[in-house]
Amino acid sequence: MQRIDRICATPQVAAALVSLEVVVDDDIREASNHRPVVATFSLSGLRRALSHSEPVAA
């Protein structure tokens, strides 16, 4: 069975995405039917995205 694993981000944070990798090897296949998803973001892009974000209502 295949699982669709994902990373969720706002459009502003997604714009800072540099790369995305789904890690697949025999050890992971044996341990779980989920695959780790590794996202790499630009630090300067994240700073821009987060400095313009709206406050979250409590």
TORFI-808678 format. One record per residue: residue number from 1; residue in one letter; chain; x, y, z negated of N, C-alpha, C, O, CB in turn. Coordinates in nm, 2 decimals, always signed. Each point is the difference from the previous one (the first is absolute). Glycine has a CB too. Example, Ala and Ser with C-alpha at 12.3 -4.5 7.8 and 13.67 -1.06 7.14 Angstrom:
<pts>
@pos=1; code=A; unit=A; npx=+1.32; npy=-0.57; npz=-0.78; capx=-0.09; capy=+0.12; capz=+0.00; cpx=+0.09; cpy=+0.12; cpz=+0.00; opx=+0.10; opy=+0.00; opz=-0.07; cbpx=-0.29; cbpy=-0.12; cbpz=-0.05
@pos=2; code=S; unit=A; npx=+0.15; npy=+0.23; npz=+0.19; capx=+0.09; capy=+0.11; capz=+0.00; cpx=-0.08; cpy=+0.11; cpz=-0.08; opx=+0.05; opy=+0.11; opz=-0.01; cbpx=+0.07; cbpy=-0.17; cbpz=+0.23
</pts>
This chain:
<pts>
@pos=1; code=M; unit=A; npx=+0.08; npy=-0.12; npz=+0.00; capx=-0.08; capy=+0.12; capz=+0.00; cpx=+0.09; cpy=+0.12; cpz=+0.00; opx=+0.10; opy=+0.01; opz=-0.07; cbpx=-0.29; cbpy=-0.13; cbpz=-0.05
@pos=2; code=Q; unit=A; npx=+0.15; npy=+0.22; npz=+0.20; capx=+0.08; capy=+0.12; capz=+0.01; cpx=-0.07; cpy=+0.11; cpz=-0.08; opx=-0.13; opy=+0.02; opz=+0.02; cbpx=+0.22; cbpy=-0.08; cbpz=+0.20
@pos=3; code=R; unit=A; npx=-0.02; npy=+0.14; npz=-0.30; capx=-0.05; capy=+0.11; capz=-0.07; cpx=+0.04; cpy=+0.13; cpz=+0.07; opx=+0.11; opy=+0.00; opz=+0.05; cbpx=-0.11; cbpy=-0.13; cbpz=-0.27
@pos=4; code=I; unit=A; npx=-0.08; npy=+0.23; npz=+0.22; capx=+0.04; capy=+0.13; capz=+0.05; cpx=+0.03; cpy=+0.09; cpz=-0.12; opx=-0.09; opy=+0.04; opz=-0.07; cbpx=-0.05; cbpy=-0.07; cbpz=+0.28
@pos=5; code=D; unit=A; npx=+0.27; npy=+0.05; npz=-0.23; capx=+0.04; capy=+0.09; capz=-0.11; cpx=+0.03; cpy=+0.14; cpz=+0.06; opx=+0.03; opy=+0.01; opz=+0.12; cbpx=+0.07; cbpy=-0.21; cbpz=-0.25
@pos=6; code=R; unit=A; npx=-0.12; npy=+0.30; npz=+0.04; capx=+0.01; capy=+0.13; capz=+0.05; cpx=+0.05; cpy=+0.10; cpz=-0.11; opx=+0.00; opy=-0.03; opz=-0.11; cbpx=-0.18; cbpy=-0.02; cbpz=+0.28
@pos=7; code=I; unit=A; npx=+0.21; npy=+0.17; npz=-0.12; capx=+0.03; capy=+0.11; capz=-0.09; cpx=-0.09; cpy=+0.11; cpz=+0.04; opx=-0.02; opy=+0.03; opz=+0.12; cbpx=+0.27; cbpy=-0.10; cbpz=-0.15
@pos=8; code=C; unit=A; npx=-0.31; npy=+0.13; npz=-0.07; capx=-0.10; capy=+0.11; capz=+0.03; cpx=+0.07; cpy=+0.13; cpz=-0.04; opx=+0.08; opy=+0.01; opz=-0.10; cbpx=-0.28; cbpy=-0.16; cbpz=+0.05
@pos=9; code=A; unit=A; npx=+0.18; npy=+0.25; npz=+0.14; capx=+0.06; capy=+0.14; capz=-0.03; cpx=-0.09; cpy=+0.10; cpz=+0.06; opx=-0.08; opy=-0.03; opz=+0.10; cbpx=+0.31; cbpy=-0.07; cbpz=-0.10
@pos=10; code=T; unit=A; npx=-0.23; npy=+0.22; npz=-0.05; capx=-0.07; capy=+0.11; capz=+0.05; cpx=+0.07; cpy=+0.04; cpz=+0.14; opx=+0.11; opy=-0.04; opz=+0.02; cbpx=-0.18; cbpy=+0.13; cbpz=-0.25
@pos=11; code=P; unit=A; npx=+0.00; npy=-0.02; npz=+0.32; capx=+0.06; capy=+0.04; capz=+0.12; cpx=+0.13; cpy=+0.08; cpz=-0.02; opx=+0.09; opy=-0.02; opz=+0.08; cbpx=-0.32; cbpy=+0.02; cbpz=+0.03
@pos=12; code=Q; unit=A; npx=+0.23; npy=+0.08; npz=-0.21; capx=+0.12; capy=+0.08; capz=-0.03; cpx=+0.12; cpy=-0.09; cpz=-0.04; opx=+0.11; opy=+0.03; opz=+0.05; cbpx=-0.26; cbpy=+0.16; cbpz=-0.12
@pos=13; code=V; unit=A; npx=+0.13; npy=-0.28; npz=-0.01; capx=+0.10; capy=-0.10; capz=-0.04; cpx=+0.04; cpy=-0.09; cpz=+0.11; opx=+0.12; opy=-0.02; opz=+0.02; cbpx=-0.20; cbpy=+0.03; cbpz=-0.26
@pos=14; code=A; unit=A; npx=-0.01; npy=-0.05; npz=+0.32; capx=+0.02; capy=-0.09; capz=+0.11; cpx=+0.09; cpy=+0.07; cpz=+0.10; opx=+0.08; opy=-0.07; opz=+0.07; cbpx=-0.30; cbpy=-0.05; cbpz=-0.10
@pos=15; code=A; unit=A; npx=+0.21; npy=+0.25; npz=+0.05; capx=+0.09; capy=+0.07; capz=+0.09; cpx=+0.14; cpy=+0.00; cpz=-0.04; opx=+0.09; opy=+0.02; opz=+0.09; cbpx=-0.28; cbpy=+0.13; cbpz=-0.05
@pos=16; code=A; unit=A; npx=+0.22; npy=-0.18; npz=-0.16; capx=+0.14; capy=-0.01; capz=-0.05; cpx=+0.06; cpy=-0.15; cpz=+0.01; opx=+0.11; opy=-0.02; opz=-0.03; cbpx=-0.16; cbpy=+0.21; cbpz=-0.13
@pos=17; code=L; unit=A; npx=-0.03; npy=-0.28; npz=+0.22; capx=+0.04; capy=-0.14; capz=+0.01; cpx=+0.11; cpy=+0.00; cpz=+0.11; opx=-0.01; opy=+0.05; opz=+0.11; cbpx=-0.22; cbpy=-0.14; cbpz=-0.17
@pos=18; code=V; unit=A; npx=+0.34; npy=+0.02; npz=+0.02; capx=+0.12; capy=-0.02; capz=+0.09; cpx=+0.00; cpy=-0.14; cpz=+0.06; opx=+0.02; opy=-0.02; opz=+0.12; cbpx=+0.11; cbpy=+0.19; cbpz=-0.26
@pos=19; code=S; unit=A; npx=-0.16; npy=-0.27; npz=+0.05; capx=-0.01; capy=-0.14; capz=+0.05; cpx=-0.09; cpy=-0.08; cpz=-0.09; opx=-0.03; opy=+0.03; opz=-0.11; cbpx=+0.27; cbpy=-0.01; cbpz=+0.21
@pos=20; code=L; unit=A; npx=-0.28; npy=-0.13; npz=-0.04; capx=-0.09; capy=-0.10; capz=-0.07; cpx=+0.04; cpy=-0.14; cpz=+0.04; opx=+0.03; opy=-0.03; opz=+0.12; cbpx=-0.22; cbpy=+0.20; cbpz=-0.12
@pos=21; code=E; unit=A; npx=+0.21; npy=-0.25; npz=-0.10; capx=+0.04; capy=-0.14; capz=+0.03; cpx=-0.08; cpy=-0.10; cpz=-0.08; opx=-0.02; opy=+0.02; opz=-0.12; cbpx=+0.25; cbpy=+0.07; cbpz=+0.16
@pos=22; code=V; unit=A; npx=-0.27; npy=-0.19; npz=+0.02; capx=-0.07; capy=-0.12; capz=-0.07; cpx=+0.11; cpy=-0.10; cpz=-0.02; opx=+0.06; opy=-0.05; opz=+0.10; cbpx=-0.29; cbpy=+0.10; cbpz=+0.00
@pos=23; code=V; unit=A; npx=+0.26; npy=-0.09; npz=-0.22; capx=+0.11; capy=-0.09; capz=-0.03; cpx=-0.06; cpy=-0.14; cpz=+0.00; opx=-0.09; opy=-0.04; opz=-0.07; cbpx=+0.21; cbpy=+0.21; cbpz=-0.08
@pos=24; code=V; unit=A; npx=-0.06; npy=-0.25; npz=+0.24; capx=-0.04; capy=-0.14; capz=+0.02; cpx=+0.12; cpy=-0.09; cpz=+0.00; opx=+0.09; opy=+0.02; opz=+0.08; cbpx=-0.29; cbpy=+0.05; cbpz=+0.05
@pos=25; code=D; unit=A; npx=+0.21; npy=-0.16; npz=-0.22; capx=+0.10; capy=-0.11; capz=+0.00; cpx=-0.06; cpy=-0.12; cpz=-0.07; opx=-0.11; opy=+0.00; opz=-0.05; cbpx=+0.30; cbpy=+0.17; cbpz=+0.05
@pos=26; code=D; unit=A; npx=-0.11; npy=-0.28; npz=+0.00; capx=-0.05; capy=-0.13; capz=-0.05; cpx=-0.04; cpy=+0.01; cpz=-0.14; opx=-0.10; opy=-0.06; opz=-0.05; cbpx=+0.24; cbpy=-0.06; cbpz=+0.22
@pos=27; code=D; unit=A; npx=-0.06; npy=+0.19; npz=-0.26; capx=-0.02; capy=+0.01; capz=-0.14; cpx=-0.13; cpy=+0.07; cpz=-0.03; opx=-0.08; opy=-0.04; opz=-0.08; cbpx=+0.32; cbpy=+0.04; cbpz=+0.04
@pos=28; code=I; unit=A; npx=-0.27; npy=+0.11; npz=+0.12; capx=-0.12; capy=+0.07; capz=-0.02; cpx=-0.12; cpy=-0.08; cpz=+0.04; opx=-0.11; opy=+0.00; opz=-0.06; cbpx=+0.23; cbpy=+0.22; cbpz=+0.09
@pos=29; code=R; unit=A; npx=-0.11; npy=-0.29; npz=+0.09; capx=-0.11; capy=-0.08; capz=+0.05; cpx=-0.04; cpy=-0.11; cpz=-0.11; opx=-0.11; opy=-0.03; opz=-0.01; cbpx=+0.19; cbpy=+0.07; cbpz=+0.25
@pos=30; code=E; unit=A; npx=+0.03; npy=-0.09; npz=-0.30; capx=-0.03; capy=-0.11; capz=-0.10; cpx=-0.06; cpy=+0.06; cpz=-0.13; opx=-0.09; opy=-0.07; opz=-0.06; cbpx=+0.28; cbpy=-0.06; cbpz=+0.15
@pos=31; code=A; unit=A; npx=-0.16; npy=+0.25; npz=-0.13; capx=-0.04; capy=+0.06; capz=-0.12; cpx=-0.14; cpy=+0.06; cpz=+0.01; opx=-0.08; opy=+0.00; opz=-0.10; cbpx=+0.31; cbpy=+0.04; cbpz=+0.04
@pos=32; code=S; unit=A; npx=-0.27; npy=+0.01; npz=+0.17; capx=-0.13; capy=+0.07; capz=+0.01; cpx=-0.05; cpy=+0.00; cpz=+0.15; opx=+0.08; opy=-0.01; opz=+0.09; cbpx=-0.01; cbpy=+0.15; cbpz=-0.29
@pos=33; code=N; unit=A; npx=-0.20; npy=-0.12; npz=+0.21; capx=-0.05; capy=+0.02; capz=+0.14; cpx=-0.01; cpy=+0.15; cpz=+0.03; opx=-0.05; opy=+0.04; opz=+0.10; cbpx=-0.08; cbpy=-0.25; cbpz=-0.12
@pos=34; code=H; unit=A; npx=+0.18; npy=+0.30; npz=-0.07; capx=+0.01; capy=+0.14; capz=+0.03; cpx=+0.15; cpy=+0.03; cpz=+0.04; opx=+0.09; opy=-0.07; opz=-0.05; cbpx=-0.28; cbpy=+0.13; cbpz=-0.11
@pos=35; code=R; unit=A; npx=+0.21; npy=+0.04; npz=+0.23; capx=+0.13; capy=+0.04; capz=+0.04; cpx=+0.03; cpy=+0.14; cpz=-0.05; opx=-0.08; opy=+0.09; opz=+0.01; cbpx=+0.07; cbpy=-0.23; cbpz=+0.20
@pos=36; code=P; unit=A; npx=+0.13; npy=+0.16; npz=-0.27; capx=+0.04; capy=+0.13; capz=-0.05; cpx=+0.01; cpy=+0.10; cpz=+0.12; opx=+0.05; opy=-0.03; opz=+0.10; cbpx=+0.07; cbpy=-0.07; cbpz=-0.30
@pos=37; code=V; unit=A; npx=-0.17; npy=+0.22; npz=+0.18; capx=+0.00; capy=+0.11; capz=+0.10; cpx=+0.09; cpy=+0.10; cpz=-0.06; opx=-0.02; opy=+0.06; opz=-0.11; cbpx=-0.21; cbpy=-0.11; cbpz=+0.20
@pos=38; code=V; unit=A; npx=+0.34; npy=+0.09; npz=-0.02; capx=+0.09; capy=+0.10; capz=-0.05; cpx=-0.01; cpy=+0.12; cpz=+0.09; opx=+0.02; opy=-0.01; opz=+0.12; cbpx=+0.14; cbpy=-0.17; cbpz=-0.21
@pos=39; code=A; unit=A; npx=-0.19; npy=+0.29; npz=+0.03; capx=-0.01; capy=+0.13; capz=+0.07; cpx=+0.11; cpy=+0.09; cpz=-0.04; opx=+0.03; opy=+0.01; opz=-0.12; cbpx=-0.28; cbpy=-0.03; cbpz=+0.14
@pos=40; code=T; unit=A; npx=+0.32; npy=+0.09; npz=+0.08; capx=+0.10; capy=+0.10; capz=-0.03; cpx=-0.05; cpy=+0.13; cpz=+0.04; opx=-0.05; opy=+0.02; opz=+0.12; cbpx=+0.24; cbpy=-0.19; cbpz=-0.09
@pos=41; code=F; unit=A; npx=-0.18; npy=+0.27; npz=-0.12; capx=-0.05; capy=+0.13; capz=+0.03; cpx=+0.11; cpy=+0.10; cpz=+0.00; opx=+0.10; opy=-0.02; opz=-0.07; cbpx=-0.32; cbpy=-0.04; cbpz=-0.03
@pos=42; code=S; unit=A; npx=+0.21; npy=+0.17; npz=+0.17; capx=+0.09; capy=+0.11; capz=+0.00; cpx=-0.02; cpy=+0.08; cpz=-0.13; opx=-0.12; opy=+0.04; opz=-0.03; cbpx=+0.13; cbpy=-0.03; cbpz=+0.28
@pos=43; code=L; unit=A; npx=+0.09; npy=+0.01; npz=-0.33; capx=-0.02; capy=+0.07; capz=-0.13; cpx=-0.04; cpy=+0.14; cpz=+0.03; opx=-0.09; opy=+0.05; opz=-0.07; cbpx=+0.27; cbpy=-0.19; cbpz=-0.04
@pos=44; code=S; unit=A; npx=-0.12; npy=+0.21; npz=+0.21; capx=-0.04; capy=+0.14; capz=+0.02; cpx=-0.15; cpy=+0.00; cpz=+0.05; opx=-0.07; opy=+0.09; opz=-0.03; cbpx=+0.31; cbpy=-0.03; cbpz=+0.09
@pos=45; code=G; unit=A; npx=-0.28; npy=-0.16; npz=+0.02; capx=-0.14; capy=-0.01; capz=+0.05; cpx=-0.09; cpy=-0.02; cpz=-0.11; opx=-0.11; opy=+0.06; opz=-0.01; cbpx=+0.19; cbpy=-0.15; cbpz=+0.22
@pos=46; code=L; unit=A; npx=-0.04; npy=+0.01; npz=-0.31; capx=-0.09; capy=-0.03; capz=-0.12; cpx=-0.01; cpy=+0.13; cpz=-0.08; opx=-0.11; opy=+0.03; opz=-0.05; cbpx=+0.18; cbpy=-0.27; cbpz=+0.05
@pos=47; code=R; unit=A; npx=+0.04; npy=+0.31; npz=-0.02; capx=+0.00; capy=+0.12; capz=-0.08; cpx=-0.10; cpy=+0.10; cpz=+0.07; opx=-0.08; opy=+0.07; opz=-0.07; cbpx=+0.32; cbpy=-0.11; cbpz=-0.01
@pos=48; code=R; unit=A; npx=-0.23; npy=+0.05; npz=+0.21; capx=-0.09; capy=+0.09; capz=+0.07; cpx=-0.15; cpy=-0.04; cpz=-0.02; opx=-0.08; opy=+0.08; opz=-0.03; cbpx=+0.26; cbpy=-0.03; cbpz=+0.21
@pos=49; code=A; unit=A; npx=-0.20; npy=-0.18; npz=-0.16; capx=-0.14; capy=-0.05; capz=-0.01; cpx=-0.06; cpy=+0.02; cpz=-0.14; opx=-0.11; opy=+0.04; opz=-0.02; cbpx=+0.16; cbpy=-0.21; cbpz=+0.20
@pos=50; code=L; unit=A; npx=+0.04; npy=+0.14; npz=-0.28; capx=-0.05; capy=+0.01; capz=-0.14; cpx=-0.01; cpy=+0.14; cpz=-0.05; opx=-0.08; opy=+0.03; opz=-0.09; cbpx=+0.18; cbpy=-0.25; cbpz=+0.05
@pos=51; code=S; unit=A; npx=-0.02; npy=+0.31; npz=+0.10; capx=-0.01; capy=+0.14; capz=-0.05; cpx=-0.12; cpy=+0.08; cpz=+0.05; opx=-0.04; opy=+0.10; opz=-0.05; cbpx=+0.29; cbpy=-0.10; cbpz=+0.04
@pos=52; code=H; unit=A; npx=-0.31; npy=-0.06; npz=+0.12; capx=-0.12; capy=+0.06; capz=+0.06; cpx=-0.13; cpy=-0.08; cpz=-0.04; opx=-0.10; opy=+0.03; opz=+0.06; cbpx=+0.24; cbpy=+0.06; cbpz=+0.13
@pos=53; code=S; unit=A; npx=-0.13; npy=-0.18; npz=-0.28; capx=-0.11; capy=-0.08; capz=-0.03; cpx=-0.10; cpy=+0.07; cpz=-0.10; opx=+0.04; opy=+0.09; opz=-0.08; cbpx=+0.10; cbpy=-0.30; cbpz=+0.12
@pos=54; code=E; unit=A; npx=-0.26; npy=+0.18; npz=-0.03; capx=-0.11; capy=+0.05; capz=-0.08; cpx=+0.01; cpy=-0.06; cpz=-0.14; opx=+0.03; opy=-0.12; opz=+0.00; cbpx=-0.18; cbpy=+0.17; cbpz=+0.20
@pos=55; code=P; unit=A; npx=+0.12; npy=+0.02; npz=-0.31; capx=+0.00; capy=-0.07; capz=-0.13; cpx=-0.11; cpy=-0.10; cpz=+0.00; opx=-0.11; opy=+0.01; opz=+0.06; cbpx=+0.20; cbpy=+0.20; cbpz=-0.17
@pos=56; code=V; unit=A; npx=-0.07; npy=-0.32; npz=+0.03; capx=-0.09; capy=-0.11; capz=-0.01; cpx=-0.10; cpy=+0.04; cpz=-0.11; opx=+0.05; opy=+0.03; opz=-0.11; cbpx=+0.12; cbpy=-0.21; cbpz=+0.20
@pos=57; code=A; unit=A; npx=-0.30; npy=+0.17; npz=-0.07; capx=-0.10; capy=+0.03; capz=-0.10; cpx=+0.00; cpy=-0.11; cpz=-0.11; opx=+0.02; opy=-0.12; opz=+0.04; cbpx=-0.16; cbpy=+0.24; cbpz=+0.13
@pos=58; code=A; unit=A; npx=+0.13; npy=-0.09; npz=-0.29; capx=+0.01; capy=-0.10; capz=-0.11; cpx=-0.14; cpy=-0.06; cpz=-0.02; opx=-0.01; opy=-0.08; opz=-0.09; cbpx=+0.19; cbpy=+0.21; cbpz=-0.02
</pts>
